[in-house]
Amino acid sequence: MLKWSLAGSTALTLILMTSGVQAQVTPEEVWKSWQDMSKSTGQIITSTSEVRSGDTLVVEGVNMSMDNGEGLMASSDIGTLKFRDTGSGTVEVTMPDSYAMSMTIPPEDPSYPEGATSLKLTISQPGILITAGGSAAETSYDFTAPKVDIALTEVATATGPKDVKFDVAMTGLAGKYMMGGDAAAKTLDSTFSAATAAINAVGNDAGTVFVASFAMADLAGTTKGNFLGADMMANMATALNAGFASDGGISYGKTTFDMDVTESGSNTKVSGTMDGGNIDFALDKTRLSYAIGMKAANFLVSGSDIPFPQVNVSYGEFAFNLLMPVSKSDTPQDFSYLTKIIDLKVSDEIWAMFDPTGNLPRDPATLIIDTKGTGKLAADIMDPASAEAMANAVPGELNSLDVTEVRAKVAGAEVSGTGAFTFDNTDLVTFGGMPVPTGKLDVKMTGINALLDTLVSMGFIPEDQIMGARMMLAMFAKPGDGPDSLVSTLEFKDKGFFANGQRLQ
């Protein structure tokens, strides 16, 4: 399935690149800029003829190809392109309603007996409208398309054809691009949207029969950055130092999916819905940022290998955010980390596996880890040589850490905390190789004793072990304001560790 997904996403990328995202103010300059942009991304556009007819440049026999030198190749026979000078400072680009593409994907394992996979696809885009304007230095592009469809028509390996069909379809597409620079370095600022997007796949691969569908509404995205030539991009650290930067994101609305897989007589079905989500990414010389979010997700799993009819898992919100420095620095740089899952629920069949009599509260569970801070890297982590040289060394320094929120809630018990720390990296002895911290963490706990009592009554934990756990709680915590409530202040100061004012180290 990964190969088919890769094929679809690569084809979509080529569609967008060949759909007027490079142009200048005249038809000839538009065509030249397409060629320059292709070269900067390691691709080549060729044609059999280029003839100016009145206000229109007609380019025949257009072919777009790519070879990454590692076995991944693609070629698109686009056919005829027309670049018409509208007389108002813009260029209108006309493309065929459909064209063919072929791809070769190398196996992940070179010893894979079937060898590389070859694909043939058809890209359909009837009614696509592309208009380019602006200046030679900074060109804008607007496009709309009622529908774009990518259909996988043939899959084959060295052992023969595969019984696989794959289709990606989007409706109500619209977008705007602003591009500048030359063939060696391009700037891009773009937005796009689609009313709907759908993926359907069906096939029989080596005895594994699968049927899958995926649909989402209100797709939207942005991309902004400085993009360099393919040669410069071969080393990411070099590219970042030369000015490569990328910042973008995708958001989506209501989403549904279904998958049915049968293998060796065993059947598995997975389906789900989401109210929406987002994926955001940024990379430049100073930082790497990545974020995922999903809302109101519900998943249903059933199959012959599952000991009950079906499993249901849902949550109200999921989020993962990561920000980290990527380059060596003599001054502290920001980092942050967030993992959040709110109101996680699992079906009663799962609870019944370890709590058949319902002793434990089955309230939705929540986990939040939200931190930020500053630190310094000792090497450029995007440079393979630097990363290898630092493999057995300390990667850098931790200068500060803010615990914005830590919270865990499950089975009627909850633990939460907030705090802030700074670190003295000149002393790596006091705490056994760790820099000396200064700061405190305030912790609140509710329902802990009730949960421990229930676990003992269920026979999960022996009484003597619970006694040890209660003694630890008494050492680090004190009673809070409410019933079954505990609070604790864990503090590092004067090169020592304190719990509620009592020095423990």
C-alpha positions in Angstrom: 0.0 0.0 0.0 2.9 2.4 0.7 4.0 2.1 -2.9 0.6 3.0 -4.3 0.4 6.0 -1.9 3.8 7.1 -3.0 2.8 6.9 -6.6 -0.3 9.0 -6.0 1.5 11.7 -4.0 4.3 11.9 -6.6 1.9 12.2 -9.4 0.0 15.0 -7.6 3.3 16.9 -7.1 4.0 16.7 -10.8 0.5 17.9 -11.7 0.9 21.0 -9.6 4.4 21.6 -11.0 3.1 21.3 -14.6 0.0 23.3 -13.9 1.4 26.8 -14.4 3.3 27.3 -11.2 6.1 28.9 -13.1 5.7 31.8 -15.5 6.8 35.4 -16.3 5.1 38.1 -18.3 5.4 36.8 -21.9 4.6 33.4 -23.3 8.2 32.7 -24.1 9.3 33.7 -20.6 6.7 31.5 -19.1 7.9 28.5 -21.0 11.5 29.3 -20.1 10.7 29.6 -16.4 9.1 26.2 -16.4 12.3 24.7 -17.8 14.4 26.6 -15.2 12.2 25.5 -12.3 12.3 21.9 -13.5 16.1 22.0 -13.6 16.3 23.4 -10.1 14.3 20.5 -8.8 16.2 17.8 -10.7 13.6 17.4 -13.4 13.8 18.1 -17.1 11.2 19.4 -19.5 11.7 18.9 -23.3 9.6 19.6 -26.4 9.6 18.7 -30.1 8.6 22.2 -31.3 8.0 25.7 -30.1 6.1 27.9 -32.5 4.6 31.4 -31.9 1.3 31.8 -33.6 -0.1 35.3 -33.1 -0.6 35.9 -29.4 0.0 32.3 -28.5 3.2 30.2 -28.1 2.4 26.6 -29.0 4.7 24.0 -27.5 4.3 20.5 -28.9 5.6 17.1 -27.6 6.2 18.2 -24.1 7.7 15.6 -21.8 8.7 16.0 -18.2 11.1 13.5 -16.6 12.9 12.8 -13.4 15.7 10.5 -12.3 17.0 10.7 -8.7 20.0 8.4 -9.5 18.8 5.8 -7.0 16.2 4.0 -9.1 13.3 6.4 -8.7 12.2 7.6 -12.2 9.2 9.3 -13.6 8.2 10.5 -17.1 5.1 12.4 -18.2 4.1 12.8 -21.8 2.1 16.0 -21.4 1.5 16.7 -25.1 0.7 20.2 -26.2 0.9 23.4 -24.1 -0.4 26.7 -25.2 0.8 30.0 -23.6 -1.5 32.9 -24.7 -0.7 36.6 -24.2 -4.0 38.0 -23.0 -2.9 41.6 -23.8 -3.5 42.7 -20.2 -0.1 41.7 -18.7 -1.0 38.1 -18.0 -0.4 34.8 -19.7 -3.1 32.1 -20.0 -1.9 28.6 -20.1 -3.9 25.8 -21.7 -3.0 22.1 -20.9 -4.5 18.9 -22.2 -7.5 17.5 -20.4 -5.5 14.4 -19.6 -2.0 13.0 -20.0 0.0 9.9 -19.1 2.7 9.3 -16.6 5.0 6.3 -16.0 7.1 5.7 -12.9 9.7 3.3 -11.6 10.0 2.8 -7.9 13.0 0.8 -6.5 12.4 -1.8 -3.8 13.3 -0.8 -0.2 15.4 -4.0 0.0 17.8 -4.4 -3.0 17.5 -8.2 -2.8 13.7 -8.1 -3.2 13.0 -10.8 -5.7 10.4 -8.9 -7.7 12.7 -6.0 -8.2 11.5 -2.5 -9.0 7.8 -1.6 -9.4 6.7 0.1 -12.6 3.6 2.2 -12.7 1.4 3.8 -15.4 -1.0 6.6 -14.5 -3.4 8.8 -16.2 -3.9 12.4 -15.0 -7.2 14.0 -15.9 -7.8 17.7 -15.4 -10.7 18.9 -17.6 -11.5 22.6 -17.5 -8.3 23.6 -15.7 -7.7 27.4 -16.0 -4.2 28.8 -15.4 -3.4 32.5 -15.5 0.1 33.9 -14.9 0.9 37.6 -14.2 3.2 40.0 -12.3 6.8 40.8 -13.2 9.8 38.9 -14.4 11.3 39.0 -10.9 8.1 38.1 -9.0 5.4 36.2 -10.8 1.9 35.3 -9.6 -0.2 32.4 -10.7 -3.9 31.7 -10.3 -5.5 28.3 -11.2 -8.9 26.7 -10.8 -10.0 23.2 -11.8 -13.4 21.6 -11.4 -11.8 18.2 -10.9 -8.4 16.6 -11.0 -8.1 12.8 -11.1 -5.1 10.5 -10.9 -5.8 6.9 -11.9 -3.3 4.1 -11.6 -3.9 2.0 -14.7 -1.0 -0.5 -14.5 1.4 -2.0 -12.0 4.1 -4.5 -12.8 7.3 -6.0 -11.4 9.8 -8.4 -12.9 7.5 -11.3 -12.1 4.6 -9.8 -14.0 1.6 -7.5 -13.7 -0.2 -6.8 -10.4 -4.0 -6.7 -9.8 -4.1 -3.3 -8.3 -6.3 -0.2 -9.0 -5.8 3.2 -7.3 -7.5 6.5 -7.9 -7.1 10.0 -6.3 -9.8 12.6 -7.1 -10.1 16.2 -6.0 -12.9 18.6 -6.8 -13.3 22.4 -6.6 -9.6 23.1 -6.7 -8.3 26.7 -6.5 -4.9 28.1 -5.8 -2.5 31.1 -6.1 1.3 31.0 -6.4 3.8 33.8 -6.2 7.3 32.8 -7.5 10.5 34.6 -8.0 14.2 34.0 -8.4 16.3 32.1 -11.0 16.9 28.5 -11.9 19.4 28.0 -9.0 17.2 29.6 -6.3 13.4 30.1 -6.2 11.1 31.8 -3.7 7.6 30.5 -3.5 4.5 31.7 -1.6 1.4 29.7 -2.3 -2.1 28.7 -1.2 -4.5 26.1 -2.4 -7.9 24.6 -1.6 -10.1 21.8 -2.6 -13.7 21.2 -1.8 -13.3 17.4 -1.6 -10.5 14.8 -1.9 -10.9 11.1 -2.2 -8.7 8.0 -2.5 -10.0 4.6 -3.6 -7.8 1.4 -3.9 -8.6 -2.2 -4.6 -6.4 -5.1 -5.5 -4.9 -8.5 -4.9 -1.2 -8.4 -4.1 0.5 -11.8 -3.5 -2.7 -13.2 -2.0 -3.5 -10.2 0.1 -6.9 -8.8 -1.1 -7.7 -5.2 -0.1 -10.3 -2.6 -0.6 -9.8 0.9 0.8 -11.5 4.3 0.6 -10.6 7.7 2.1 -12.5 11.0 1.7 -12.0 14.4 3.2 -13.7 17.8 2.8 -12.4 21.4 2.9 -8.8 20.7 2.1 -6.5 23.8 2.3 -2.8 24.4 2.4 0.0 26.9 2.3 3.6 26.8 1.2 6.3 29.4 1.7 10.0 29.2 1.3 13.3 29.6 -0.5 14.1 26.6 -2.7 17.6 25.8 -4.1 18.9 23.7 -7.0 19.0 19.9 -6.8 22.8 19.8 -6.4 22.7 22.1 -3.4 19.9 20.1 -1.8 22.0 16.9 -1.8 23.4 18.0 1.6 20.7 19.5 3.8 23.1 21.2 6.1 24.8 23.0 3.2 21.4 23.9 1.7 20.2 25.4 5.0 23.4 27.5 5.4 22.9 28.6 1.8 19.3 29.9 2.6 17.0 26.9 2.0 13.8 27.4 4.0 10.3 25.9 3.9 7.2 26.6 5.9 3.8 25.2 5.2 0.7 23.4 6.3 -2.4 21.5 5.4 -5.8 21.6 7.1 -8.8 19.5 6.4 -12.4 19.1 7.5 -14.7 16.1 7.9 -12.9 12.9 7.0 -14.0 9.3 6.6 -12.1 6.1 5.8 -12.7 2.3 5.3 -10.3 -0.5 4.8 -11.0 -4.2 4.3 -8.0 -6.6 4.1 -8.0 -10.4 3.7 -4.8 -12.3 4.1 -4.3 -16.1 4.5 -7.9 -16.5 5.3 -7.9 -13.8 8.0 -10.0 -10.7 7.5 -9.6 -7.3 9.1 -11.8 -4.3 8.7 -10.9 -0.8 9.9 -13.1 2.3 9.6 -13.2 5.8 11.1 -14.2 9.4 11.0 -12.7 12.7 12.1 -14.1 16.2 12.3 -10.9 17.7 11.0 -7.2 18.2 11.5 -4.0 19.8 10.4 -0.3 19.1 9.5 2.2 21.9 9.7 6.0 21.9 8.9 8.8 24.3 9.0 12.5 24.0 8.4 15.3 26.6 8.1 18.8 27.1 9.4 17.6 27.7 13.0 14.8 25.3 13.5 12.8 22.2 12.7 9.1 22.4 13.5 6.4 19.7 13.0 2.8 19.6 14.2 -0.1 17.3 13.8 -3.6 17.8 15.1 -6.9 15.8 14.9 -10.3 16.4 16.3 -13.2 14.2 17.3 -11.8 11.0 15.9 -13.5 7.6 16.1 -12.0 4.3 14.9 -13.7 0.9 14.6 -11.8 -2.4 14.1 -13.2 -5.8 13.6 -11.7 -9.1 12.2 -11.4 -12.8 12.5 -8.3 -12.6 14.7 -10.0 -10.3 17.3 -11.5 -12.2 20.3 -14.7 -10.1 20.2 -17.0 -8.6 17.5 -15.3 -5.2 17.3 -13.1 -2.6 19.0 -14.0 1.0 19.2 -11.5 3.8 20.1 -12.2 7.5 20.1 -10.8 10.7 21.4 -11.9 14.4 21.4 -8.5 15.8 20.4 -5.0 14.7 19.6 -2.0 17.0 19.1 1.7 16.5 18.6 4.1 19.5 18.3 7.8 19.6 18.1 10.2 22.5 17.7 13.9 22.0 17.9 17.1 23.7 16.8 19.1 22.1 13.9 22.3 24.1 13.8 25.3 24.5 16.1 25.0 27.7 18.1 26.9 29.5 20.8 23.7 31.1 22.2 20.6 29.3 23.6 17.9 28.4 21.0 14.2 27.7 21.6 12.7 24.2 21.7 9.3 22.9 22.6 7.4 19.5 22.8 3.7 18.8 23.1 1.8 15.5 23.2 -1.9 15.7 23.9 -4.7 13.3 23.8 -8.0 14.4 25.3 -11.0 12.2 26.3 -9.6 8.9 25.0 -12.3 6.2 25.1 -12.1 2.5 24.4 -15.0 0.1 24.0 -16.2 -2.0 27.0 -14.8 -5.1 25.3 -11.3 -3.8 26.0 -12.1 -2.9 29.6 -13.7 -6.3 30.2 -10.4 -8.1 29.4 -8.9 -6.9 32.7 -11.9 -5.5 34.6 -14.9 -7.7 33.8 -16.9 -6.7 36.9 -16.5 -2.9 36.3 -14.5 -2.1 39.4 -12.5 0.7 37.7 -14.2 4.0 36.6 -14.3 4.0 32.8 -14.2 7.8 32.4 -12.4 9.1 29.3 -8.6 9.3 29.8 -6.4 12.3 29.1 -2.6 12.8 28.7 -0.9 16.1 28.2 2.9 16.8 28.2 3.5 20.4 27.3 7.0 21.7 27.7 9.3 24.4 26.2 12.8 25.7 26.9 16.2 26.7 25.5 19.3 24.8 24.6 22.5 24.8 22.5 23.5 22.2 19.9 27.2 21.2 19.6 26.9 20.2 15.9 24.7 20.7 12.8 22.4 17.7 13.1 21.4 17.9 9.4 25.1 17.3 8.4 25.8 13.5 8.4 29.5 14.0 9.0 28.8 16.2 12.1 26.2 13.9 13.4 28.5 10.9 13.1 31.3 12.7 14.8 29.0 13.5 17.7 27.5 10.0 18.0 29.3 9.2 21.3 29.4 12.7 22.7 27.0 15.0 24.5 24.9 16.6 21.7 24.6 20.0 23.4 23.5 21.9 26.5 20.1 22.2 28.2 19.8 25.8 29.5 16.1 26.0 30.6 13.0 24.0 30.8 9.4 25.2 31.4 6.8 22.6 32.2 3.7 24.4 31.0 1.5 21.5 31.8 1.8 17.8 32.6 -1.5 15.9 33.2 -2.5 12.3 33.3 -6.1 11.2 34.0 -7.3 7.6 33.9 -9.5 5.3 35.9 -10.7 8.0 38.3 -7.2 9.3 39.2 -5.5 12.4 38.0 -2.0 13.8 38.3 -1.0 17.3 37.1 1.9 19.6 37.4 3.6 22.8 36.3 7.1 24.2 36.8 10.2 25.8 35.5 13.9 25.1 35.7 17.3 26.5 34.7 20.5 24.5 34.4 24.1 25.0 35.3 26.2 23.2 32.6 29.5 24.0 34.4 28.7 21.4 37.0 28.1 17.8 35.7 29.2 16.1 38.9 26.6 16.9 41.5 23.8 15.0 39.8 25.8 12.3 38.1 26.5 13.8 34.7 23.4 16.0 34.5 23.7 19.8 34.6 22.6 21.2 38.0 19.0 22.3 37.9 17.4 25.2 39.8 13.6 25.5 40.0 10.5 23.7 41.1 7.6 21.6 40.0 4.2 21.9 41.7 2.2 18.6 41.5 -1.4 17.9 42.4 -2.9 14.4 42.7 -6.5 13.3 43.2 -8.0 9.8 43.4 -4.7 8.0 43.8 -5.5 6.2 47.0 -8.9 5.1 45.7 -7.2 3.7 42.6 -4.6 1.9 44.6 -7.3 0.3 46.8 -9.2 -0.9 43.8 -6.1 -2.4 42.2 -5.5 -4.3 45.5 -9.1 -5.6 45.7 -8.8 -6.8 42.1 -5.6 -8.7 42.9 -3.5 -6.7 40.4 -1.1 -5.5 43.0 -0.1 -7.2 46.3 -0.9 -5.4 49.5 2.8 -5.2 50.5 3.7 -3.4 47.3 0.9 -0.9 47.8 2.3 -0.2 51.2 5.6 0.7 49.7 3.8 3.0 47.2 1.9 4.7 50.0 5.2 5.3 51.9 6.7 6.9 48.8 3.6 9.1 48.4 3.9 10.1 52.1 7.6 11.0 51.5 7.0 13.2 48.4 3.4 14.5 49.0 1.1 15.9 51.6 -2.7 16.1 51.9 -4.5 18.6 49.7 -7.7 20.6 50.2 -10.2 18.0 49.1 -10.8 14.3 49.8 -8.2 11.9 48.4 -6.2 14.9 47.3 -2.4 15.2 47.5 0.0 18.1 46.7 3.7 18.3 46.3 6.4 20.8 45.6 9.5 19.3 44.2 12.3 21.8 44.2 16.0 21.9 43.1 18.0 24.7 44.8 21.5 25.1 46.3 22.6 22.0 44.5 20.1 19.9 46.4 16.7 18.3 45.9 13.7 19.1 48.2 10.2 17.7 48.5 7.8 20.0 50.3 10.7 21.8 51.9 12.5 18.7 53.1 15.9 18.1 51.7 16.2 14.6 50.1 19.6 15.0 48.4 
